[in-house]
Structures are given as C-alpha cells and as structure tokens.
Amino acid sequence: MPPTAPITLDLLPPETAAMVRHVGSDLLDLERLKVMGLCEGQSVRVLRTGERMIVCCCGTRIGMSRHLARQISVLVSAEPAEGKA
C-alpha cells in the first residue's frame, strides 16, 4: 500500500488513526499543544468534528477550533484507532 499524502487534522474522519506530521501554529498554541502531548510523531484521532473539535492524543482529550486543527497536518495510519477515550 503506497503512503498517503498528509491532510489537515480538520479533514480527518472521526475514529481514524493518524500520526501528527507537522504543527504550524503560532508559538503560544504550539507550546500548549506540546504540553498536552500533541506534537510531531504522536498518534491522534478525532472524537468530534465541527467548529469545536475534540481530538484524542496520548490518552488526553483536547478541544480545539477547526481553525487550529487546519494548521496541523497528519498522515492517516493503516492501523486501527487506539481504544476509545
């Protein structure tokens, strides 16, 4: 199976496993996301879509705007999503 191209987190369907490829947000948001575990190389999945999204990373639920999620690129994983949070 060929590797997939990165997509932005706001386009990731719910319960689909992905790996964070790049976080292109401003420094303050970037630091906040890192503290919560959302950084390059980490597994992530979307729990709720919409303008106010909820994602799960490192067992932590993180609420974010669609605008912020649009600045995070991910690679869809061939692996099934981790256990429900």
N, CA, C and O atoms as a printed pandas DataFrame, in Angstrom:
     atom_number atom_name residue_name chain_id  residue_number  x_coord  y_coord  z_coord
0              1         N          MET        A               1    0.852   -1.183    0.000
1              2        CA          MET        A               1    0.000    0.000    0.000
2              3         C          MET        A               1    0.894    1.241    0.000
3              4         O          MET        A               1    1.746    1.371    0.879
4              5         N          PRO        A               2    0.726    2.156   -0.957
5              6        CA          PRO        A               2    1.576    3.349   -1.015
6              7         C          PRO        A               2    1.250    4.304    0.135
7              8         O          PRO        A               2    0.120    4.337    0.623
8              9         N          PRO        A               3    2.249    5.079    0.562
9             10        CA          PRO        A               3    1.988    6.039    1.651
10            11         C          PRO        A               3    0.991    7.100    1.197
11            12         O          PRO        A               3    0.940    7.470    0.025
12            13         N          THR        A               4    0.217    7.568    2.136
13            14        CA          THR        A               4   -0.769    8.601    1.825
14            15         C          THR        A               4   -0.144    9.976    1.990
15            16         O          THR        A               4    0.845   10.142    2.705
16            17         N          ALA        A               5   -0.727   10.951    1.325
17            18        CA          ALA        A               5   -0.268   12.335    1.459
18            19         C          ALA        A               5   -0.824   12.908    2.758
19            20         O          ALA        A               5   -1.905   12.515    3.197
20            21         N          PRO        A               6   -0.095   13.831    3.373
21            22        CA          PRO        A               6   -0.620   14.459    4.595
22            23         C          PRO        A               6   -1.916   15.220    4.309
23            24         O          PRO        A               6   -2.105   15.781    3.230
24            25         N          ILE        A               7   -2.795   15.222    5.303
25            26        CA          ILE        A               7   -4.013   16.036    5.270
26            27         C          ILE        A               7   -4.037   16.849    6.548
27            28         O          ILE        A               7   -3.270   16.577    7.472
28            29         N          THR        A               8   -4.899   17.833    6.611
29            30        CA          THR        A               8   -5.007   18.609    7.851
30            31         C          THR        A               8   -5.954   17.896    8.810
31            32         O          THR        A               8   -6.864   17.181    8.391
32            33         N          LEU        A               9   -5.725   18.101   10.085
33            34        CA          LEU        A               9   -6.475   17.412   11.133
34            35         C          LEU        A               9   -7.977   17.657   11.030
35            36         O          LEU        A               9   -8.768   16.775   11.365
36            37         N          ASP        A              10   -8.382   18.838   10.572
37            38        CA          ASP        A              10   -9.818   19.129   10.463
38            39         C          ASP        A              10  -10.513   18.251    9.425
39            40         O          ASP        A              10  -11.739   18.145    9.437
40            41         N          LEU        A              11   -9.748   17.616    8.519
41            42        CA          LEU        A              11  -10.319   16.741    7.491
42            43         C          LEU        A              11  -10.318   15.267    7.879
43            44         O          LEU        A              11  -10.867   14.438    7.154
44            45         N          LEU        A              12   -9.712   14.935    9.007
45            46        CA          LEU        A              12   -9.625   13.545    9.445
46            47         C          LEU        A              12  -10.997   13.055    9.918
47            48         O          LEU        A              12  -11.603   13.670   10.795
48            49         N          PRO        A              13  -11.486   11.959    9.345
49            50        CA          PRO        A              13  -12.789   11.438    9.789
50            51         C          PRO        A              13  -12.724   10.945   11.236
51            52         O          PRO        A              13  -11.663   10.515   11.689
52            53         N          PRO        A              14  -13.829   11.001   11.962
53            54        CA          PRO        A              14  -13.851   10.516   13.344
54            55         C          PRO        A              14  -13.375    9.065   13.447
55            56         O          PRO        A              14  -13.653    8.237   12.579
56            57         N          GLU        A              15  -12.657    8.784   14.521
57            58        CA          GLU        A              15  -12.148    7.454   14.877
58            59         C          GLU        A              15  -11.100    6.898   13.908
59            60         O          GLU        A              15  -10.799    5.705   13.947
60            61         N          THR        A              16  -10.544    7.743   13.046
61            62        CA          THR        A              16   -9.472    7.320   12.150
62            63         C          THR        A              16   -8.126    7.635   12.794
63            64         O          THR        A              16   -7.884    8.760   13.231
64            65         N          ALA        A              17   -7.258    6.634   12.849
65            66        CA          ALA        A              17   -5.929    6.834   13.441
66            67         C          ALA        A              17   -5.044    7.605   12.469
67            68         O          ALA        A              17   -5.098    7.387   11.258
68            69         N          ALA        A              18   -4.235    8.502   13.006
69            70        CA          ALA        A              18   -3.294    9.267   12.194
70            71         C          ALA        A              18   -2.085    9.626   13.048
71            72         O          ALA        A              18   -2.133    9.558   14.277
72            73         N          MET        A              19   -1.010   10.007   12.383
73            74        CA          MET        A              19    0.193   10.458   13.071
74            75         C          MET        A              19    0.402   11.924   12.750
75            76         O          MET        A              19    0.315   12.335   11.593
76            77         N          VAL        A              20    0.677   12.711   13.780
77            78        CA          VAL        A              20    0.923   14.141   13.580
78            79         C          VAL        A              20    2.220   14.304   12.799
79            80         O          VAL        A              20    3.270   13.794   13.193
80            81         N          ARG        A              21    2.129   15.012   11.704
81            82        CA          ARG        A              21    3.280   15.236   10.826
82            83         C          ARG        A              21    3.910   16.604   11.082
83            84         O          ARG        A              21    5.133   16.735   11.109
84            85         N          HIS        A              22    3.059   17.631   11.272
85            86        CA          HIS        A              22    3.561   18.996   11.448
86            87         C          HIS        A              22    2.505   19.841   12.161
87            88         O          HIS        A              22    1.313   19.740   11.872
88            89         N          VAL        A              23    2.956   20.665   13.085
89            90        CA          VAL        A              23    2.077   21.619   13.758
90            91         C          VAL        A              23    2.546   23.002   13.350
91            92         O          VAL        A              23    3.639   23.425   13.726
92            93         N          GLY        A              24    1.726   23.714   12.580
93            94        CA          GLY        A              24    2.129   25.004   12.032
94            95         C          GLY        A              24    1.461   26.175   12.693
95            96         O          GLY        A              24    1.182   27.174   12.030
96            97         N          SER        A              25    1.197   26.091   13.961
97            98        CA          SER        A              25    0.502   27.150   14.682
98            99         C          SER        A              25    1.499   28.157   15.251
99           100         O          SER        A              25    2.712   27.974   15.156
100          101         N          ASP        A              26    0.957   29.233   15.847
101          102        CA          ASP        A              26    1.840   30.209   16.478
102          103         C          ASP        A              26    2.490   29.595   17.715
103          104         O          ASP        A              26    2.056   28.547   18.193
104          105         N          LEU        A              27    3.506   30.233   18.220
105          106        CA          LEU        A              27    4.323   29.691   19.296
106          107         C          LEU        A              27    3.520   29.373   20.553
107          108         O          LEU        A              27    3.743   28.331   21.170
108          109         N          LEU        A              28    2.599   30.234   20.945
109          110        CA          LEU        A              28    1.813   30.002   22.158
110          111         C          LEU        A              28    0.938   28.759   22.018
111          112         O          LEU        A              28    0.923   27.909   22.909
112          113         N          ASP        A              29    0.204   28.645   20.902
113          114        CA          ASP        A              29   -0.634   27.463   20.678
114          115         C          ASP        A              29    0.229   26.212   20.569
115          116         O          ASP        A              29   -0.143   25.156   21.081
116          117         N          LEU        A              30    1.373   26.322   19.909
117          118        CA          LEU        A              30    2.276   25.192   19.743
118          119         C          LEU        A              30    2.740   24.669   21.104
119          120         O          LEU        A              30    2.743   23.459   21.330
120          121         N          GLU        A              31    3.124   25.553   21.994
121          122        CA          GLU        A              31    3.565   25.154   23.337
122          123         C          GLU        A              31    2.427   24.497   24.115
123          124         O          GLU        A              31    2.644   23.490   24.790
124          125         N          ARG        A              32    1.235   25.045   24.032
125          126        CA          ARG        A              32    0.075   24.465   24.728
126          127         C          ARG        A              32   -0.212   23.057   24.225
127          128         O          ARG        A              32   -0.464   22.148   25.015
128          129         N          LEU        A              33   -0.173   22.880   22.903
129          130        CA          LEU        A              33   -0.431   21.564   22.319
130          131         C          LEU        A              33    0.645   20.565   22.723
131          132         O          LEU        A              33    0.330   19.412   23.017
132          133         N          LYS        A              34    1.906   20.980   22.743
133          134        CA          LYS        A              34    3.003   20.097   23.149
134          135         C          LYS        A              34    2.829   19.632   24.585
135          136         O          LYS        A              34    3.044   18.458   24.889
136          137         N          VAL        A              35    2.441   20.540   25.470
137          138        CA          VAL        A              35    2.252   20.197   26.878
138          139         C          VAL        A              35    1.167   19.126   27.025
139          140         O          VAL        A              35    1.240   18.278   27.914
140          141         N          MET        A              36    0.163   19.173   26.149
141          142        CA          MET        A              36   -0.923   18.190   26.193
142          143         C          MET        A              36   -0.584   16.915   25.416
143          144         O          MET        A              36   -1.389   15.984   25.376
144          145         N          GLY        A              37    0.606   16.867   24.797
145          146        CA          GLY        A              37    1.048   15.666   24.105
146          147         C          GLY        A              37    0.873   15.679   22.606
147          148         O          GLY        A              37    1.302   14.742   21.933
148          149         N          LEU        A              38    0.249   16.723   22.055
149          150        CA          LEU        A              38    0.018   16.775   20.616
150          151         C          LEU        A              38    1.215   17.442   19.942
151          152         O          LEU        A              38    1.330   18.667   19.908
152          153         N          CYS        A              39    2.096   16.610   19.411
153          154        CA          CYS        A              39    3.281   17.110   18.719
154          155         C          CYS        A              39    3.670   16.114   17.636
155          156         O          CYS        A              39    3.104   15.024   17.557
156          157         N          GLU        A              40    4.625   16.485   16.811
157          158        CA          GLU        A              40    5.044   15.652   15.687
158          159         C          GLU        A              40    5.405   14.245   16.145
159          160         O          GLU        A              40    6.098   14.056   17.146
160          161         N          GLY        A              41    4.918   13.258   15.387
161          162        CA          GLY        A              41    5.211   11.862   15.673
162          163         C          GLY        A              41    4.200   11.164   16.560
163          164         O          GLY        A              41    4.237    9.939   16.678
164          165         N          GLN        A              42    3.293   11.908   17.190
165          166        CA          GLN        A              42    2.302   11.312   18.086
166          167         C          GLN        A              42    1.077   10.830   17.318
167          168         O          GLN        A              42    0.719   11.389   16.282
168          169         N          SER        A              43    0.444    9.793   17.837
169          170        CA          SER        A              43   -0.801    9.282   17.280
170          171         C          SER        A              43   -1.951   10.172   17.744
171          172         O          SER        A              43   -1.969   10.643   18.880
172          173         N          VAL        A              44   -2.902   10.390   16.853
173          174        CA          VAL        A              44   -4.044   11.246   17.167
174          175         C          VAL        A              44   -5.277   10.702   16.467
175          176         O          VAL        A              44   -5.168   10.057   15.424
176          177         N          ARG        A              45   -6.448   10.958   17.032
177          178        CA          ARG        A              45   -7.711   10.644   16.364
178          179         C          ARG        A              45   -8.749   11.678   16.744
179          180         O          ARG        A              45   -8.708   12.245   17.837
180          181         N          VAL        A              46   -9.670   11.919   15.847
181          182        CA          VAL        A              46  -10.735   12.893   16.067
182          183         C          VAL        A              46  -11.900   12.195   16.744
183          184         O          VAL        A              46  -12.354   11.145   16.288
184          185         N          LEU        A              47  -12.387   12.781   17.841
185          186        CA          LEU        A              47  -13.557   12.249   18.520
186          187         C          LEU        A              47  -14.829   12.972   18.092
187          188         O          LEU        A              47  -15.897   12.367   18.001
188          189         N          ARG        A              48  -14.704   14.288   17.828
189          190        CA          ARG        A              48  -15.860   15.082   17.394
190          191         C          ARG        A              48  -15.405   16.101   16.365
191          192         O          ARG        A              48  -14.405   16.793   16.556
192          193         N          THR        A              49  -16.147   16.183   15.280
193          194        CA          THR        A              49  -15.843   17.149   14.233
194          195         C          THR        A              49  -16.723   18.384   14.395
195          196         O          THR        A              49  -17.618   18.411   15.240
196          197         N          GLY        A              50  -16.470   19.380   13.598
197          198        CA          GLY        A              50  -17.256   20.611   13.637
198          199         C          GLY        A              50  -16.378   21.793   13.975
199          200         O          GLY        A              50  -15.151   21.689   13.994
200          201         N          GLU        A              51  -17.018   22.919   14.241
201          202        CA          GLU        A              51  -16.262   24.130   14.558
202          203         C          GLU        A              51  -15.500   23.980   15.869
203          204         O          GLU        A              51  -14.408   24.528   16.017
204          205         N          ARG        A              52  -16.061   23.252   16.808
205          206        CA          ARG        A              52  -15.383   22.962   18.078
206          207         C          ARG        A              52  -15.085   21.470   18.109
207          208         O          ARG        A              52  -15.939   20.662   18.473
208          209         N          MET        A              53  -13.870   21.115   17.727
209          210        CA          MET        A              53  -13.474   19.720   17.609
210          211         C          MET        A              53  -12.943   19.181   18.923
211          212         O          MET        A              53  -12.493   19.937   19.784
212          213         N          ILE        A              54  -12.999   17.858   19.068
213          214        CA          ILE        A              54  -12.344   17.177   20.176
214          215         C          ILE        A              54  -11.478   16.087   19.561
215          216         O          ILE        A              54  -11.955   15.267   18.777
216          217         N          VAL        A              55  -10.196   16.087   19.926
217          218        CA          VAL        A              55   -9.270   15.061   19.448
218          219         C          VAL        A              55   -8.682   14.344   20.655
219          220         O          VAL        A              55   -8.701   14.866   21.770
220          221         N          CYS        A              56   -8.166   13.157   20.426
221          222        CA          CYS        A              56   -7.523   12.387   21.490
222          223         C          CYS        A              56   -6.081   12.134   21.088
223          224         O          CYS        A              56   -5.805   11.664   19.984
224          225         N          CYS        A              57   -5.175   12.446   21.987
225          226        CA          CYS        A              57   -3.746   12.236   21.760
226          227         C          CYS        A              57   -3.110   11.867   23.102
227          228         O          CYS        A              57   -3.292   12.577   24.091
228          229         N          CYS        A              58   -2.384   10.786   23.135
229          230        CA          CYS        A              58   -1.711   10.334   24.375
230          231         C          CYS        A              58   -2.701   10.125   25.517
231          232         O          CYS        A              58   -2.368   10.362   26.678
232          233         N          GLY        A              59   -3.916    9.683   25.192
233          234        CA          GLY        A              59   -4.924    9.457   26.216
234          235         C          GLY        A              59   -5.584   10.722   26.739
235          236         O          GLY        A              59   -6.375   10.663   27.680
236          237         N          THR        A              60   -5.269   11.868   26.137
237          238        CA          THR        A              60   -5.819   13.151   26.567
238          239         C          THR        A              60   -6.789   13.672   25.528
239          240         O          THR        A              60   -6.487   13.675   24.335
240          241         N          ARG        A              61   -7.944   14.111   25.971
241          242        CA          ARG        A              61   -8.903   14.751   25.075
242          243         C          ARG        A              61   -8.571   16.235   25.008
243          244         O          ARG        A              61   -8.391   16.896   26.030
244          245         N          ILE        A              62   -8.494   16.738   23.790
245          246        CA          ILE        A              62   -8.123   18.130   23.574
246          247         C          ILE        A              62   -9.194   18.796   22.729
247          248         O          ILE        A              62   -9.497   18.331   21.630
248          249         N          GLY        A              63   -9.769   19.876   23.230
249          250        CA          GLY        A              63  -10.733   20.656   22.472
250          251         C          GLY        A              63  -10.004   21.735   21.694
251          252         O          GLY        A              63   -9.113   22.402   22.220
252          253         N          MET        A              64  -10.389   21.900   20.444
253          254        CA          MET        A              64   -9.759   22.940   19.624
254          255         C          MET        A              64  -10.709   23.396   18.532
255          256         O          MET        A              64  -11.645   22.688   18.160
256          257         N          SER        A              65  -10.452   24.574   18.034
257          258        CA          SER        A              65  -11.263   25.102   16.939
258          259         C          SER        A              65  -10.860   24.418   15.635
259          260         O          SER        A              65   -9.756   23.887   15.509
260          261         N          ARG        A              66  -11.761   24.442   14.685
261          262        CA          ARG        A              66  -11.449   23.917   13.359
262          263         C          ARG        A              66  -10.286   24.695   12.751
263          264         O          ARG        A              66   -9.456   24.126   12.042
264          265         N          HIS        A              67  -10.230   25.998   13.031
265          266        CA          HIS        A              67   -9.145   26.845   12.523
266          267         C          HIS        A              67   -7.780   26.326   12.998
267          268         O          HIS        A              67   -6.841   26.239   12.206
268          269         N          LEU        A              68   -7.669   25.985   14.268
269          270        CA          LEU        A              68   -6.413   25.458   14.796
270          271         C          LEU        A              68   -6.116   24.085   14.198
271          272         O          LEU        A              68   -4.974   23.807   13.829
272          273         N          ALA        A              69   -7.125   23.227   14.098
273          274        CA          ALA        A              69   -6.932   21.886   13.532
274          275         C          ALA        A              69   -6.465   21.957   12.083
275          276         O          ALA        A              69   -5.758   21.067   11.611
276          277         N          ARG        A              70   -6.856   23.006   11.383
277          278        CA          ARG        A              70   -6.460   23.191    9.983
278          279         C          ARG        A              70   -4.959   23.461    9.859
279          280         O          ARG        A              70   -4.402   23.337    8.768
280          281         N          GLN        A              71   -4.303   23.827   10.952
281          282        CA          GLN        A              71   -2.867   24.133   10.943
282          283         C          GLN        A              71   -2.010   22.933   11.333
283          284         O          GLN        A              71   -0.788   23.044   11.427
284          285         N          ILE        A              72   -2.650   21.783   11.560
285          286        CA          ILE        A              72   -1.947   20.570   11.969
286          287         C          ILE        A              72   -2.068   19.543   10.847
287          288         O          ILE        A              72   -3.176   19.146   10.489
288          289         N          SER        A              73   -0.941   19.112   10.293
289          290        CA          SER        A              73   -1.003   18.099    9.236
290          291         C          SER        A              73   -0.733   16.724    9.837
291          292         O          SER        A              73    0.092   16.570   10.738
292          293         N          VAL        A              74   -1.447   15.731    9.316
293          294        CA          VAL        A              74   -1.354   14.360    9.813
294          295         C          VAL        A              74   -1.237   13.393    8.641
295          296         O          VAL        A              74   -1.616   13.706    7.512
296          297         N          LEU        A              75   -0.708   12.218    8.937
297          298        CA          LEU        A              75   -0.684   11.116    7.982
298          299         C          LEU        A              75   -1.638   10.048    8.493
299          300         O          LEU        A              75   -1.501    9.582    9.624
300          301         N          VAL        A              76   -2.595    9.661    7.675
301          302        CA          VAL        A              76   -3.559    8.632    8.072
302          303         C          VAL        A              76   -2.808    7.324    8.227
303          304         O          VAL        A              76   -1.992    6.955    7.383
304          305         N          SER        A              77   -3.096    6.629    9.319
305          306        CA          SER        A              77   -2.427    5.380    9.646
306          307         C          SER        A              77   -3.206    4.203    9.084
307          308         O          SER        A              77   -4.430    4.254    8.963
308          309         N          ALA        A              78   -2.479    3.135    8.740
309          310        CA          ALA        A              78   -3.128    1.894    8.315
310          311         C          ALA        A              78   -3.630    1.124    9.521
311          312         O          ALA        A              78   -4.442    0.209    9.384
312          313         N          GLU        A              79   -3.153    1.490   10.698
313          314        CA          GLU        A              79   -3.550    0.830   11.938
314          315         C          GLU        A              79   -4.922    1.310   12.376
315          316         O          GLU        A              79   -5.278    2.463   12.132
316          317         N          PRO        A              80   -5.710    0.433   13.027
317          318        CA          PRO        A              80   -6.993    0.904   13.569
318          319         C          PRO        A              80   -6.745    1.871   14.714
319          320         O          PRO        A              80   -5.685    1.848   15.340
320          321         N          ALA        A              81   -7.731    2.721   14.986
321          322        CA          ALA        A              81   -7.614    3.682   16.080
322          323         C          ALA        A              81   -7.431    2.956   17.399
323          324         O          ALA        A              81   -7.943    1.853   17.590
324          325         N          GLU        A              82   -6.690    3.591   18.316
325          326        CA          GLU        A              82   -6.477    3.014   19.647
326          327         C          GLU        A              82   -7.803    2.966   20.382
327          328         O          GLU        A              82   -8.807    3.492   19.901
328          329         N          GLY        A              83   -7.807    2.333   21.552
329          330        CA          GLY        A              83   -9.024    2.207   22.345
330          331         C          GLY        A              83   -9.734    3.511   22.576
331          332         O          GLY        A              83   -9.105    4.569   22.581
332          333         N          LYS        A              84  -11.007    3.457   22.764
333          334        CA          LYS        A              84  -11.825    4.660   22.949
334          335         C          LYS        A              84  -11.403    5.379   24.216
335          336         O          LYS        A              84  -11.102    4.750   25.230
336          337         N          ALA        A              85  -11.384    6.716   24.149
337          338        CA          ALA        A              85  -11.022    7.530   25.323
338          339         C          ALA        A              85  -12.271    7.990   26.022
339          340         O          ALA        A              85  -12.192    8.687   27.033
